[in-house]
Amino acid sequence: MNISLTPELEQLVKDKVISGKYHSVSEVMGEALRLLEERDACGGLCQRIRDQRLAELKTKIQVGIEELERGEGIDGEEVFAELEEDIRRAEAQMQQIEVGK
């Protein structure tokens, strides 16, 4: 079987092989077809789930915009500092668990 690809798609396939994740063009194409079949098999359900998630995300974004407009925003630097501290605490706990083993 011969197929024709646009130059962009041909380059994409080549890049996938070059990356080492796939050993051949046939392997890339096989994975692509498997994913297409999987997408088709889930039919409208996957699309409905994506649509629902997108709607939820848009709602959350709108809530955030409204909070910012009311002056209820949180300084980004403060948020990132809290996240970094949470990560440090979690890493310290993991190290303590590893030492205890």
N, C-alpha and C positions, 0 to 999 in steps of 0.2 A: 504494500500500500504506500502510495506517495501522497504527501500533503504539502501544501504551500502555506508558508507563514509570512507575515509581514516582516520586514527587517527588524522591527522592534521586538516582536515575539521570538524571532529566531535568536536574537541576542539574549533575550531573557532565558531561553532554554540553554544556550551555551554557558551563560553565567551560572546557572544552577549546577551544571556539570563541573565547571571550573571550581565552584565553591567546595566541592568534595562531598556534598550531601548526597548527590546522585552520581552513579558510576557511568551512566550513559544517557544519551538522548532518549532512548526507548524507556528508560526508567523514569525520566522526567515526564514524558508523555503519558506513561501508564498511571503515574500519580495524579496528573492533571485530569485524566479521564475518570479515575476512581473518585476524585473530589466532585467532578461534575455529576457523576451517577449518585453520589451521596446527597448532593444538593437537590437533585431532581427527586430523589426518593422521599425526602422530607417534605416535598411539595410546599404548599402554602404555609405550613406550620412554622418553618424556619423564618419565613418572611414576616409572619405575624409576630413572632418573638422579637425579631429585629425591630419591627415597627413599634412594638410596645416598649422596648428598651429605649429607643430613640425618643419616644414621647415622654417617658419618665425623665430622661436626661434633659430634654428641653424644659420640662416643668421645674427641675432642680435649678437649672440655669436661670430661669425667670425668677424663682424665689430668691436666688442669690443677688440678682440685679436689683430687685425690689428692696432687699435688705441693705444693699450698698446705697441706694437712693435715700433710705431713711437714716443713713449714717451708722448702720449696725455692722459695718465691715470690720474685719480683723486684719491687722497689719501682716503682710505676707512674710516679712522677716521673722516676726514673732511665731507664726505658724511653723515655718521651717525650723526654727530653733527648737520648738517643742517636739517636732517630728524627730529631729536629730537626737534629742535627749531620750526619747522613747526607744530609738534604735540602740543607743548606747546601753540603756538599762536592759533591754532584751538580750543584747550580746553578752553583757556581764552575767545575766542569769544563765545563759547557755554555757558560758565558761565554767560557772560554778557547778552546773550539772555534770559537765564533762570531767571536772576534777573529782567529783564525788563518785564517779563510776569505778 
